[in-house]
Each structure stands twice: as C-alpha cells, then as structure tokens.
Amino acid sequence: MPYCKFCHHEISKFDRDVCPFCGGVNPIDSEYKTMDVTRQIGKIKDEVELYKSKSHLSFSLYAMFLGMFGVHNFYIKKTKLGIINLITSFLFEISLGLILYFTGAIKNALAFLLPFLILFLFYLIVGLIYLKKDSLKDGEGEFLR
C-alpha cells in the first residue's frame, strides 16, 4: 500500500488524485509502482496429498506370518521398533539353536528350526491379539482403518 507524501498516512492506490486524510493533491509519488505478488509467491499447490491410514487387517497378517522379521512394524512406519524386533528375533533364534546343538539335545539342523517354529507360533498369537485389538495407531499417530 502506498503512503501519502504529505501526511504519511497509508492510502489506497486508487487515491492518486486527492489524499482522503489531508486533502493533498497527487499524494502518491510518480515512481510508485505496484507489483503482482502472486508472481513472487508462486502458485498454490492444487493437489494436496491426504494421508491414508494403514490397514488393520494387513498389519495383523504381517504380524502373524512375518512378525519375526519385524515387517508389521515397518508397515506402520515404526522403523526403530522393527529393527529392534528383527535383531532380537535373530539373536533368539541363533542363541537357542546353538544351545540346543552344542548341548547335544538336537544334533542336526532341527536345532535351528525349533527356535524358528517357536518364534512363528509366538508371532501367530501376537497377530491374533492384534486382530482383536481395535485401538492400534501407526507411526504417524493415526488409528489403523
């Protein structure tokens, strides 16, 4: 907005002839130019991406069948928890397999298959619990649909 060169009040650019405050003639300097602000700011983005919440059923199925790898946590964008889940499952399987193998309880590859089956059954139960639970949130804090 331009200012009157006599009284320094803010006036409209349409008041070029007479200032409405002091009555001064030609209150706007001839060098005063307006500019199109929209060219400076840029176009407002037309397409806004809406956040689509994750599926509750998919989350539960991932937990049931791929839970030992932490896939269900990666799916809902809880990456740190997924990495922790993956590492602890791996350490559990390796350590229990080595214990079973070296203590002589099982002297073949079944020593490493048994911990895998234990983890699978554990996450199958966890997935069923998740399937019944309604108030699950993803990493963005949104409820699963």
Backbone as CSV, one residue per row, in Angstrom:
resi,resn,N_x,N_y,N_z,CA_x,CA_y,CA_z,C_x,C_y,C_z
1,MET,0.840,-1.177,0.000,0.000,0.000,0.000,0.886,1.241,0.000
2,PRO,0.514,2.235,-0.782,1.297,3.473,-0.822,0.961,4.382,0.359
3,TYR,1.857,5.332,0.613,1.671,6.321,1.667,1.591,7.706,1.037
4,CYS,0.805,8.586,1.669,0.689,9.966,1.201,2.024,10.672,1.425
5,LYS,2.508,11.394,0.426,3.800,12.069,0.574,3.696,13.329,1.433
6,PHE,2.471,13.747,1.801,2.294,14.929,2.639,2.067,14.557,4.106
7,CYS,1.095,13.674,4.364,0.756,13.341,5.761,1.252,11.960,6.185
8,HIS,1.765,11.185,5.274,2.347,9.854,5.502,1.348,8.825,6.029
9,HIS,0.061,9.030,5.751,-0.946,8.018,6.063,-0.975,6.988,4.933
10,GLU,-1.328,5.777,5.288,-1.458,4.729,4.276,-2.753,4.959,3.504
11,ILE,-2.639,5.010,2.207,-3.811,5.260,1.368,-3.906,4.182,0.304
12,SER,-5.050,4.129,-0.334,-5.273,3.158,-1.395,-4.587,3.623,-2.674
13,LYS,-4.229,2.692,-3.513,-3.592,3.067,-4.776,-4.573,3.763,-5.719
14,PHE,-5.863,3.701,-5.386,-6.873,4.368,-6.204,-7.040,5.845,-5.823
15,ASP,-6.427,6.263,-4.717,-6.487,7.668,-4.287,-5.311,8.446,-4.870
16,ARG,-5.109,8.384,-6.153,-3.975,9.055,-6.799,-4.191,10.571,-6.923
17,ASP,-5.458,10.992,-6.967,-5.731,12.415,-7.198,-5.689,13.228,-5.905
18,VAL,-6.406,12.769,-4.864,-6.519,13.533,-3.620,-6.390,12.576,-2.443
19,CYS,-5.601,12.977,-1.423,-5.454,12.185,-0.199,-6.737,12.322,0.618
20,PRO,-7.360,11.217,1.060,-8.593,11.316,1.838,-8.359,11.840,3.259
21,PHE,-7.107,11.870,3.733,-6.822,12.314,5.095,-6.484,13.805,5.159
22,CYS,-5.541,14.250,4.308,-5.096,15.646,4.388,-5.582,16.507,3.224
23,GLY,-6.117,15.887,2.181,-6.605,16.640,1.037,-5.516,17.068,0.076
24,GLY,-4.306,16.537,0.226,-3.192,16.883,-0.656,-3.438,16.395,-2.072
25,VAL,-3.009,17.207,-3.047,-3.190,16.869,-4.459,-2.018,15.997,-4.908
26,ASN,-2.313,14.970,-5.687,-1.329,13.987,-6.163,-0.462,13.460,-5.007
27,PRO,-1.079,12.735,-4.043,-0.338,12.307,-2.855,0.648,11.160,-3.100
28,ILE,0.523,10.478,-4.216,1.389,9.326,-4.486,2.491,9.754,-5.432
29,ASP,3.734,9.362,-5.101,4.868,9.678,-5.969,4.687,9.014,-7.323
30,SER,5.208,9.662,-8.332,5.072,9.115,-9.687,5.917,7.859,-9.874
31,GLU,6.954,7.667,-9.036,7.804,6.473,-9.155,7.176,5.245,-8.493
32,TYR,6.081,5.459,-7.748,5.466,4.339,-7.040,4.881,3.352,-8.044
33,LYS,5.281,2.094,-7.890,4.781,1.043,-8.777,4.284,-0.116,-7.922
34,THR,3.220,-0.706,-8.377,2.725,-1.900,-7.699,3.261,-3.125,-8.419
35,MET,3.297,-4.208,-7.704,3.741,-5.449,-8.337,2.748,-6.559,-8.025
36,ASP,2.746,-7.526,-8.890,1.863,-8.668,-8.722,2.517,-9.633,-7.741
37,VAL,1.934,-9.744,-6.565,2.517,-10.567,-5.508,2.440,-12.048,-5.846
38,THR,1.440,-12.453,-6.596,1.298,-13.877,-6.901,2.446,-14.401,-7.747
39,ARG,3.076,-13.551,-8.516,4.241,-13.998,-9.286,5.429,-14.252,-8.371
40,GLN,5.532,-13.476,-7.312,6.639,-13.635,-6.380,6.449,-14.861,-5.487
41,ILE,5.240,-15.081,-5.041,4.971,-16.174,-4.112,4.904,-17.507,-4.833
42,GLY,4.283,-17.546,-5.960,4.143,-18.798,-6.693,2.732,-19.335,-6.578
43,LYS,2.456,-20.304,-7.394,1.131,-20.895,-7.456,0.890,-21.770,-6.234
44,ILE,-0.310,-21.695,-5.722,-0.689,-22.553,-4.610,-0.855,-23.962,-5.154
45,LYS,-0.315,-24.916,-4.423,-0.354,-26.297,-4.886,-1.798,-26.793,-4.935
46,ASP,-2.206,-27.247,-6.110,-3.582,-27.700,-6.299,-3.822,-29.077,-5.692
47,GLU,-2.886,-29.966,-5.935,-3.075,-31.337,-5.486,-2.421,-31.513,-4.124
48,VAL,-3.229,-31.763,-3.135,-2.741,-31.985,-1.786,-2.879,-33.469,-1.495
49,GLU,-1.785,-34.073,-1.072,-1.843,-35.492,-0.745,-2.430,-35.669,0.640
50,LEU,-3.482,-36.427,0.729,-4.069,-36.735,2.015,-3.420,-37.998,2.559
51,TYR,-3.256,-38.043,3.869,-2.649,-39.207,4.494,-3.683,-40.317,4.581
52,LYS,-3.337,-41.465,4.040,-4.231,-42.613,4.096,-3.700,-43.554,5.167
53,SER,-4.525,-43.837,6.146,-4.077,-44.682,7.244,-3.877,-46.120,6.770
54,LYS,-3.083,-46.842,7.518,-2.744,-48.221,7.168,-3.883,-49.162,7.556
55,SER,-3.893,-50.321,6.917,-4.949,-51.302,7.137,-4.675,-52.128,8.394
56,HIS,-5.702,-52.274,9.207,-5.607,-53.064,10.430,-5.429,-54.545,10.104
57,LEU,-6.126,-55.020,9.087,-6.034,-56.423,8.688,-4.645,-56.752,8.143
58,SER,-4.099,-55.873,7.312,-2.754,-56.107,6.773,-1.721,-56.129,7.888
59,PHE,-1.860,-55.202,8.827,-0.940,-55.161,9.963,-0.986,-56.468,10.747
60,SER,-2.181,-56.972,11.009,-2.321,-58.214,11.771,-1.764,-59.410,11.008
61,LEU,-2.002,-59.466,9.703,-1.473,-60.581,8.904,0.050,-60.532,8.819
62,TYR,0.600,-59.329,8.683,2.064,-59.198,8.695,2.624,-59.652,10.039
63,ALA,1.941,-59.308,11.122,2.410,-59.719,12.445,2.332,-61.232,12.603
64,MET,1.291,-61.854,12.047,1.140,-63.304,12.177,2.210,-64.070,11.415
65,PHE,2.432,-63.699,10.164,3.265,-64.529,9.304,4.689,-64.007,9.113
66,LEU,4.903,-62.719,9.257,6.247,-62.155,9.084,6.687,-61.366,10.311
67,GLY,6.051,-61.629,11.442,6.330,-60.875,12.662,7.748,-61.017,13.166
68,MET,8.353,-62.179,12.977,9.720,-62.381,13.479,10.741,-61.529,12.735
69,PHE,10.366,-61.038,11.564,11.254,-60.153,10.805,10.918,-58.680,11.032
70,GLY,9.893,-58.401,11.828,9.514,-57.034,12.148,8.775,-56.313,11.046
71,VAL,8.262,-57.048,10.062,7.609,-56.431,8.905,6.384,-55.621,9.330
72,HIS,5.654,-56.103,10.330,4.460,-55.376,10.766,4.811,-54.004,11.328
73,ASN,5.957,-53.872,11.975,6.374,-52.566,12.498,6.865,-51.650,11.387
74,PHE,7.545,-52.205,10.405,7.963,-51.392,9.261,6.741,-50.905,8.481
75,TYR,5.703,-51.728,8.427,4.488,-51.378,7.686,3.803,-50.140,8.269
76,ILE,3.784,-50.022,9.592,3.117,-48.875,10.215,4.102,-47.752,10.543
77,LYS,5.260,-47.763,9.903,6.275,-46.711,9.998,6.854,-46.562,11.401
78,LYS,7.028,-47.673,12.087,7.745,-47.697,13.356,9.054,-48.430,13.097
79,THR,9.965,-47.732,12.423,11.185,-48.350,11.916,12.104,-48.812,13.038
80,LYS,12.276,-47.993,14.059,13.170,-48.380,15.161,12.687,-49.652,15.840
81,LEU,11.399,-49.728,16.082,10.833,-50.920,16.706,10.973,-52.135,15.793
82,GLY,10.844,-51.930,14.486,11.024,-53.020,13.529,12.445,-53.546,13.522
83,ILE,13.427,-52.646,13.594,14.835,-53.066,13.632,15.128,-53.808,14.925
84,ILE,14.612,-53.301,16.045,14.803,-53.990,17.331,14.160,-55.368,17.288
85,ASN,12.981,-55.464,16.715,12.275,-56.736,16.581,13.077,-57.722,15.735
86,LEU,13.618,-57.253,14.643,14.409,-58.096,13.748,15.671,-58.610,14.444
87,ILE,16.367,-57.733,15.135,17.619,-58.120,15.802,17.353,-59.094,16.945
88,THR,16.338,-58.818,17.770,16.070,-59.722,18.894,15.596,-61.096,18.416
89,SER,14.800,-61.134,17.374,14.371,-62.431,16.839,15.559,-63.214,16.293
90,PHE,16.438,-62.532,15.591,17.633,-63.180,15.045,18.523,-63.708,16.172
91,LEU,18.744,-62.894,17.192,19.586,-63.329,18.312,18.947,-64.487,19.076
92,PHE,17.635,-64.456,19.258,16.947,-65.548,19.940,17.093,-66.845,19.160
93,GLU,16.886,-66.776,17.860,16.960,-67.988,17.040,18.374,-68.569,17.025
94,ILE,19.360,-67.716,16.833,20.749,-68.194,16.781,21.195,-68.731,18.135
95,SER,20.919,-67.988,19.211,21.399,-68.424,20.529,20.718,-69.713,20.983
96,LEU,19.411,-69.820,20.822,18.729,-71.050,21.226,19.135,-72.218,20.334
97,GLY,19.330,-71.957,19.049,19.793,-73.014,18.147,21.177,-73.516,18.527
98,LEU,22.074,-72.597,18.866,23.421,-73.008,19.286,23.391,-73.769,20.605
99,ILE,22.553,-73.324,21.522,22.439,-74.028,22.807,21.919,-75.446,22.586
100,LEU,20.884,-75.595,21.771,20.337,-76.931,21.505,21.339,-77.812,20.767
101,TYR,22.104,-77.227,19.872,23.050,-78.005,19.078,24.249,-78.447,19.921
102,PHE,24.831,-77.525,20.682,26.059,-77.859,21.410,25.819,-78.594,22.722
103,THR,24.621,-78.531,23.270,24.347,-79.326,24.471,24.022,-80.772,24.121
104,GLY,23.820,-81.024,22.858,23.561,-82.393,22.428,22.095,-82.753,22.420
105,ALA,21.226,-81.807,22.707,19.791,-82.103,22.705,19.333,-82.468,21.293
106,ILE,19.761,-81.695,20.314,19.444,-81.964,18.914,20.736,-81.785,18.135
107,LYS,21.154,-82.802,17.378,22.453,-82.750,16.701,22.338,-82.559,15.195
108,ASN,21.324,-81.893,14.726,21.214,-81.628,13.290,20.565,-80.256,13.078
109,ALA,20.093,-80.008,11.874,19.544,-78.689,11.525,18.253,-78.376,12.273
110,LEU,17.636,-79.382,12.863,16.426,-79.129,13.645,16.701,-78.257,14.863
111,ALA,17.951,-78.197,15.290,18.310,-77.338,16.415,18.046,-75.875,16.083
112,PHE,18.122,-75.516,14.813,17.851,-74.136,14.401,16.423,-73.967,13.877
113,LEU,15.778,-75.062,13.532,14.397,-74.991,13.068,13.419,-74.861,14.233
114,LEU,13.746,-75.464,15.359,12.872,-75.387,16.527,12.699,-73.948,17.034
115,PRO,13.760,-73.145,17.183,13.547,-71.742,17.586,12.746,-70.944,16.557
116,PHE,12.927,-71.278,15.283,12.151,-70.618,14.233,10.665,-70.914,14.413
117,LEU,10.333,-72.158,14.696,8.933,-72.536,14.908,8.367,-71.904,16.177
118,ILE,9.194,-71.798,17.218,8.749,-71.140,18.456,8.410,-69.672,18.184
119,LEU,9.291,-68.993,17.442,9.036,-67.589,17.095,7.801,-67.455,16.212
120,PHE,7.640,-68.370,15.278,6.477,-68.318,14.391,5.182,-68.454,15.188
121,LEU,5.137,-69.410,16.106,3.939,-69.589,16.931,3.697,-68.385,17.839
122,PHE,4.776,-67.824,18.383,4.652,-66.636,19.228,4.028,-65.478,18.449
123,TYR,4.554,-65.205,17.254,4.030,-64.084,16.475,2.667,-64.391,15.856
124,LEU,2.342,-65.659,15.690,0.992,-66.019,15.263,-0.013,-65.624,16.341
125,ILE,0.328,-65.883,17.592,-0.538,-65.493,18.712,-0.600,-63.971,18.838
126,VAL,0.555,-63.308,18.686,0.587,-61.837,18.754,-0.278,-61.236,17.647
127,GLY,-0.212,-61.796,16.452,-1.030,-61.308,15.345,-2.514,-61.482,15.602
128,LEU,-2.889,-62.602,16.227,-4.298,-62.807,16.574,-4.758,-61.801,17.623
129,ILE,-3.884,-61.478,18.561,-4.218,-60.455,19.562,-4.385,-59.098,18.888
130,TYR,-3.486,-58.767,17.958,-3.602,-57.505,17.220,-4.885,-57.455,16.396
131,LEU,-5.313,-58.610,15.901,-6.530,-58.666,15.096,-7.764,-58.308,15.930
132,LYS,-7.751,-58.676,17.195,-8.882,-58.388,18.081,-8.835,-56.970,18.647
133,LYS,-7.646,-56.376,18.696,-7.489,-55.048,19.297,-7.911,-53.968,18.300
134,ASP,-8.738,-53.023,18.753,-9.276,-52.004,17.852,-8.500,-50.694,17.868
135,SER,-7.819,-50.385,18.931,-7.224,-49.052,19.085,-5.726,-49.046,18.779
136,LEU,-5.349,-49.555,17.621,-3.942,-49.553,17.225,-3.635,-48.298,16.421
137,LYS,-2.466,-47.696,16.683,-2.055,-46.488,15.958,-0.779,-46.775,15.183
138,ASP,-0.599,-46.048,14.081,0.624,-46.191,13.298,1.670,-45.190,13.779
139,GLY,2.781,-45.124,13.067,3.878,-44.246,13.453,3.543,-42.772,13.363
140,GLU,2.504,-42.405,12.621,2.070,-41.011,12.484,1.039,-40.642,13.548
141,GLY,0.640,-41.601,14.372,-0.351,-41.338,15.412,-1.785,-41.507,14.955
142,GLU,-1.989,-42.014,13.749,-3.334,-42.220,13.212,-3.797,-43.645,13.524
143,PHE,-5.082,-43.783,13.776,-5.633,-45.112,14.017,-5.621,-45.922,12.727
144,LEU,-5.395,-47.229,12.873,-5.440,-48.111,11.707,-6.893,-48.277,11.286
145,ARG,-7.116,-48.324,9.974,-8.501,-48.444,9.485,-8.896,-49.891,9.352
